[in-house]
């Protein structure tokens, strides 16, 4: 089957419209996964499926060649308030396609999938796998993390997210901490008890002021932010417990485990990480894909936002059509020419690549 890039572009736009029309919130992606599976079959491929994750591989797959993974996600967040349009009705207007998930990350997904179809028609020095994953928006364990053990060894991965087709060669990791300060209850009118809020204030002030010494040239410093706090049952009782939440955004110079160990040494209360697995990532500028991107004028950068890169134990780059600033916003949209550019640039960067 020979593919025409113009025809594939129109097919990609049509598929994205069908995806927008199917609500696909994280952990509820079954229907949109069915739609994508049917489309893969119509293009001559028999997808493998685990949960709501789907993947196909090049038909001339050989264990003697390295494998490149093309990945993006099929789930969306729930629509925020302020939409002037129906988030589930794809609407074209002035060269834009509006709809929930159009920018994040439907355009990347359909562009990468059709890039796979184009490149698979020509003999390459590598194998290709296209993987559509679920639960990315919630970093769920039913998403990419559950599929990777099912795949052959991956040499290099492309994660499709809206980056204006500039390569994000590093991204910050995430660690969420549940912190607990313990005291002793007593009557507020008397000199009784041990106020847990005052104990928590010590740790909160430490999080506010402490600076990790290692600063990334791409991602900057580690950022720690107290985002939630809760204590007390009534106005006249000294609280014996105060809880607060800390959002930690790591750079590639620290693992989450290293950061947790440092935090534990400096805080008085109990600190419980929700997960240590969402680490920062970085790829070398000397990677052949990155070198190609730079040669055609694309600018590598460090991304402050998290993606499924954090769970991939091999070199990856985050790159895709659209703009991250439009993600999770009312009246989310993708420009139609961004989808065409996405397919064309993915093909240009990958065709004949040696890794």
Order of alpha helices (4+ residues) and beta strands (2+ residues): alpha-alpha-beta-beta-beta-beta-beta-alpha-beta-alpha-beta-beta-beta-beta-alpha-beta-beta-beta-alpha-beta-beta-alpha-beta-beta-beta-alpha
